[in-house]
Amino acid sequence: MAENQDGQEKSQEPTAKRLADARKKGQVPRSRELNTMAITMLGLASIIAMGPHLASGFHTLFSEQFVLGRRDMFDTSAMMAHLVKAIGDALLMLTPFFGVMLVVAVLSSVALGGFNVSFEAMQPKLSKMDPIKGLKRLFSVKGLMELVKSLGKFVLVASATVVVLHTLSDELLGLSQLGTTQAIGKGMTMVAWSAVLLASTLIVMALIDVPFQLWQHKRDLKMTQQEVRDELKETEGKPEVKGRIRQMQREMAQRRMMQEVPNADVVVTNPTHYAVALRYDPDEMHAPIVIAMGKDLVAATIRDVAAANDVPQVEAPMLARAIYFNTELNQTIPAALFLAVAQLLAYVFQLRAYGEIGGDIPTPPQDYPVPEEYRHD
């Protein structure tokens, strides 16, 4: 396991913040082998694909610009004009190839780790010139891997070269039996495809290097338990600050809840320890909802607000506890309590009618049908 400067073991996976900070510093996984392989392979493939076009273009270029007439031999300005024209034609002819190589170079460099621009990484640092740190990097796991890759590339390319030369030995000797033009054409074809075969050995190195770079990057960013704790404190704040924030959030939620109590149709009480405010609009709701609930001091506050706003309060200890323990705020009551709450609301609506038109005072229900599994004594 890797260790930090204090000797603590880096056993924790990097957090999202650690990864984001690393990207800001320019620390992203990169594979030079992947970049080299892509540029070499696609560069050779482009040359082969554009071969006829390039051959025709160079033939025209040589025949038109490198053949000077008698007057041109004695006119220095004419010779300069031929040179400028030759350079311009060559650049124009090679522009597609340069464009392909530019795209390949950019895409292959960001294929691993994504596109990332870090101004912090661009700043000069004297610590990079420290010879001691340079020796540590040289003899580190990463330095050893670079040495192994270099030796591996040499062995692969050398082995592939021997195989290619042995395979094409007869054809190479047969070129001497061909005419000049035919021999040059066939020889160039053999050279091109031999180069592709040799360059394909870089695929093996890329397949090894990419997983290693990903592993090395993740290993370098691993954290100790203390670093994780420090980052958590920095991100979320100290425990006392978080506690104060939670307290303020609870107070704000209670204030919002108390503002809804005047809209309640009834407040069901324990009568002292629990209080639940219910609201029901048959035109908008399929069942009554709990708009405020609490116990002890919060319950007392709900009762006070209800009394100040003439909201009916009904003592139903078993029903009040059943709603409190089985329903969330701003949620409908459970279906098992529909009958009990319906009896309660019927009594409340009778009270409301009595207050408006008079008549006999309604008698409150003596018992509410609360299922056994919803009872909390």
KENUGU-492215 format. One line per field, with one value per residue (C-alpha): x negated, y negated, z; chain; residue number from 0. Coordinates in steps of 0.02 Angstrom, whole numbers. Last residue first. Example, Ala and Ser with C-alpha at 12.3 -4.5 7.8 and 13.67 -1.06 7.14 Angstrom:
// KENUGU-492215
c1 = (-684 -615)
c2 = (53 225)
c3 = (357 390)
kette = (A A)
nr = (1 0)
***
This chain:
// KENUGU-492215
c1 = (2517 2481 2621 2598 2580 2742 2845 2918 3109 3141 3236 3359 3398 3438 3621 3689 3767 3949 3996 3904 3884 3701 3623 3723 3665 3482 3511 3590 3437 3325 3427 3420 3234 3206 3314 3218 3053 3099 3161 3008 2882 2841 2818 2668 2681 2631 2458 2408 2312 2287 2415 2405 2340 2437 2597 2605 2558 2700 2823 2787 2792 2950 2978 3051 2993 3092 2994 3049 2889 2815 2866 2778 2619 2621 2653 2511 2395 2440 2404 2234 2195 2247 2277 2294 2402 2454 2533 2587 2695 2876 2916 2960 2919 2972 3162 3176 3066 2992 2867 2797 2691 2611 2570 2479 2427 2573 2740 2690 2754 2836 2838 2980 3020 2845 2808 2760 2627 2536 2430 2377 2299 2200 2137 2095 1997 1900 1859 1804 1691 1616 1579 1502 1390 1338 1294 1194 1097 1065 1007 881 914 979 836 692 748 768 598 517 601 546 369 366 422 277 308 281 238 73 153 294 170 57 203 264 87 60 223 169 -13 15 139 34 -123 -32 34 -144 -180 -66 -206 -310 -167 -126 -310 -316 -161 -244 -414 -336 -234 -387 -485 -346 -343 -533 -553 -421 -502 -678 -635 -626 -756 -840 -673 -676 -801 -676 -537 -640 -684 -505 -463 -637 -641 -467 -506 -671 -586 -446 -573 -667 -505 -444 -612 -641 -463 -479 -644 -564 -408 -511 -609 -447 -378 -531 -508 -325 -370 -495 -681 -677 -542 -648 -800 -703 -643 -825 -875 -746 -707 -521 -518 -559 -382 -333 -145 -68 2 102 172 251 339 422 494 526 423 374 433 363 193 266 394 268 134 263 340 169 115 271 246 61 110 245 120 -16 34 55 -115 -198 -116 -170 -349 -360 -289 -414 -556 -499 -484 -659 -727 -637 -711 -885 -869 -1013 -958 -777 -814 -884 -733 -721 -645 -621 -455 -349 -415 -457 -288 -189 -277 -255 -68 -47 -143 -47 122 72 6 151 217 41 -12 147 120 -58 3 147 27 -108 8 117 -30 -122 32 74 -107 -109 36 117 213 262 170 185 203 387 405 329 453 598 529 505 680 755 665 509 521 456 303 167 69 -1 -189 -178 -240 -100 -98 -58 0)
c2 = (-143 -144 -65 -46 144 159 65 -103 -106 -269 -261 -376 -480 -662 -707 -845 -998 -1006 -1149 -1306 -1365 -1416 -1349 -1188 -1166 -1180 -1056 -935 -958 -915 -758 -700 -736 -620 -481 -493 -491 -324 -250 -309 -243 -81 -181 -269 -459 -566 -646 -825 -765 -577 -456 -300 -362 -526 -455 -311 -424 -545 -402 -323 -488 -559 -731 -845 -1021 -1132 -1273 -1441 -1531 -1567 -1394 -1311 -1412 -1364 -1180 -1176 -1258 -1127 -988 -1066 -1072 -890 -805 -857 -860 -983 -971 -789 -748 -689 -573 -587 -771 -919 -926 -828 -955 -880 -952 -870 -941 -813 -843 -730 -743 -836 -773 -654 -782 -785 -957 -986 -1067 -1137 -1300 -1391 -1253 -1289 -1432 -1317 -1198 -1337 -1391 -1211 -1189 -1349 -1289 -1119 -1201 -1314 -1162 -1071 -1222 -1231 -1047 -1069 -1211 -1107 -960 -1067 -1101 -991 -1005 -1049 -926 -789 -833 -817 -649 -582 -645 -559 -395 -405 -445 -366 -490 -411 -238 -297 -374 -220 -102 -206 -222 -34 6 -105 -46 139 121 -23 86 222 95 34 198 132 11 154 218 44 13 177 124 -38 39 177 52 -58 92 139 -34 -51 120 84 -81 -9 153 313 450 353 344 533 521 420 541 689 601 544 669 665 475 465 592 507 338 404 471 305 206 316 324 136 96 211 132 -40 23 103 -59 -160 -35 -56 -245 -226 -109 -239 -242 -389 -479 -469 -528 -680 -716 -723 -827 -965 -1051 -1009 -1096 -1259 -1262 -1352 -1377 -1273 -1144 -1281 -1337 -1166 -1122 -950 -847 -668 -554 -430 -478 -654 -625 -511 -641 -783 -685 -604 -772 -847 -695 -703 -888 -863 -729 -839 -986 -884 -939 -1120 -1116 -1042 -1167 -1314 -1249 -1222 -1395 -1476 -1380 -1420 -1605 -1602 -1527 -1662 -1799 -1728 -1741 -1662 -1480 -1534 -1591 -1421 -1329 -1252 -1083 -1074 -1166 -1081 -903 -893 -960 -853 -697 -753 -772 -606 -515 -607 -563 -382 -365 -450 -287 -222 -387 -393 -216 -261 -412 -311 -181 -302 -432 -304 -203 -356 -423 -255 -234 -409 -361 -495 -485 -656 -767 -938 -1030 -1062 -878 -831 -944 -855 -683 -734 -810 -648 -549 -447 -267 -242 -136 -267 -204 -335 -360 -547 -582 -478 -290 -176 0)
c3 = (1196 1011 908 721 722 824 697 757 757 853 1017 1104 951 993 1024 914 997 941 829 776 597 585 744 732 552 608 749 624 511 659 702 521 521 670 599 434 529 609 445 345 472 379 219 295 314 166 168 207 362 369 440 549 718 726 649 772 919 880 851 1021 1113 1033 1108 976 938 822 735 806 747 918 979 832 862 1046 1006 880 1006 1137 1012 973 1161 1190 1024 844 689 555 382 390 240 226 78 -107 -106 -214 -210 -47 42 200 323 478 620 736 920 1043 1226 1305 1237 1149 1026 854 774 652 485 466 373 535 563 399 467 609 482 401 571 614 453 488 664 599 469 603 710 562 527 710 709 549 630 786 680 582 399 259 136 252 384 254 181 352 381 211 241 411 333 212 30 -140 -278 -330 -336 -449 -571 -565 -600 -747 -814 -797 -886 -1033 -1039 -1072 -1215 -1282 -1283 -1380 -1504 -1529 -1620 -1756 -1803 -1871 -1977 -2040 -2083 -2178 -2273 -2329 -2367 -2472 -2571 -2597 -2661 -2781 -2857 -2861 -2941 -3072 -3120 -3124 -3213 -3115 -3084 -2943 -2853 -2833 -2690 -2590 -2635 -2571 -2408 -2376 -2237 -2158 -2162 -2085 -1947 -1903 -1898 -1788 -1663 -1660 -1641 -1499 -1407 -1421 -1368 -1218 -1165 -1171 -1081 -943 -919 -911 -785 -676 -680 -630 -488 -428 -463 -584 -485 -329 -427 -488 -312 -256 -409 -367 -533 -522 -352 -442 -512 -672 -695 -833 -711 -625 -793 -813 -975 -981 -1123 -1069 -958 -1092 -1267 -1238 -1320 -1454 -1505 -1520 -1615 -1729 -1775 -1811 -1912 -2020 -2053 -2096 -2222 -2298 -2308 -2397 -2573 -2520 -2434 -2588 -2706 -2597 -2584 -2772 -2809 -2691 -2772 -2951 -2905 -2830 -2993 -3092 -2983 -3010 -3200 -3296 -3278 -3302 -3480 -3526 -3458 -3285 -3242 -3054 -3050 -3181 -3189 -3006 -2949 -3071 -3011 -2831 -2856 -2944 -2807 -2670 -2747 -2776 -2598 -2508 -2435 -2400 -2321 -2219 -2155 -2106 -2008 -1935 -1865 -1807 -1731 -1644 -1575 -1512 -1423 -1345 -1290 -1218 -1105 -998 -835 -766 -643 -724 -558 -590 -634 -466 -375 -461 -415 -233 -228 -297 -162 -192 -127 49 94 90 240 356 353 381 204 130 110 -35 0)
kette = (A A A A A A A A A A A A A A A A A A A A A A A A A A A A A A A A A A A A A A A A A A A A A A A A A A A A A A A A A A A A A A A A A A A A A A A A A A A A A A A A A A A A A A A A A A A A A A A A A A A A A A A A A A A A A A A A A A A A A A A A A A A A A A A A A A A A A A A A A A A A A A A A A A A A A A A A A A A A A A A A A A A A A A A A A A A A A A A A A A A A A A A A A A A A A A A A A A A A A A A A A A A A A A A A A A A A A A A A A A A A A A A A A A A A A A A A A A A A A A A A A A A A A A A A A A A A A A A A A A A A A A A A A A A A A A A A A A A A A A A A A A A A A A A A A A A A A A A A A A A A A A A A A A A A A A A A A A A A A A A A A A A A A A A A A A A A A A A A A A A A A A A A A A A A A A A A A A A A A A A A A A A A A A A A A A A A A A A A A)
nr = (376 375 374 373 372 371 370 369 368 367 366 365 364 363 362 361 360 359 358 357 356 355 354 353 352 351 350 349 348 347 346 345 344 343 342 341 340 339 338 337 336 335 334 333 332 331 330 329 328 327 326 325 324 323 322 321 320 319 318 317 316 315 314 313 312 311 310 309 308 307 306 305 304 303 302 301 300 299 298 297 296 295 294 293 292 291 290 289 288 287 286 285 284 283 282 281 280 279 278 277 276 275 274 273 272 271 270 269 268 267 266 265 264 263 262 261 260 259 258 257 256 255 254 253 252 251 250 249 248 247 246 245 244 243 242 241 240 239 238 237 236 235 234 233 232 231 230 229 228 227 226 225 224 223 222 221 220 219 218 217 216 215 214 213 212 211 210 209 208 207 206 205 204 203 202 201 200 199 198 197 196 195 194 193 192 191 190 189 188 187 186 185 184 183 182 181 180 179 178 177 176 175 174 173 172 171 170 169 168 167 166 165 164 163 162 161 160 159 158 157 156 155 154 153 152 151 150 149 148 147 146 145 144 143 142 141 140 139 138 137 136 135 134 133 132 131 130 129 128 127 126 125 124 123 122 121 120 119 118 117 116 115 114 113 112 111 110 109 108 107 106 105 104 103 102 101 100 99 98 97 96 95 94 93 92 91 90 89 88 87 86 85 84 83 82 81 80 79 78 77 76 75 74 73 72 71 70 69 68 67 66 65 64 63 62 61 60 59 58 57 56 55 54 53 52 51 50 49 48 47 46 45 44 43 42 41 40 39 38 37 36 35 34 33 32 31 30 29 28 27 26 25 24 23 22 21 20 19 18 17 16 15 14 13 12 11 10 9 8 7 6 5 4 3 2 1 0)
***
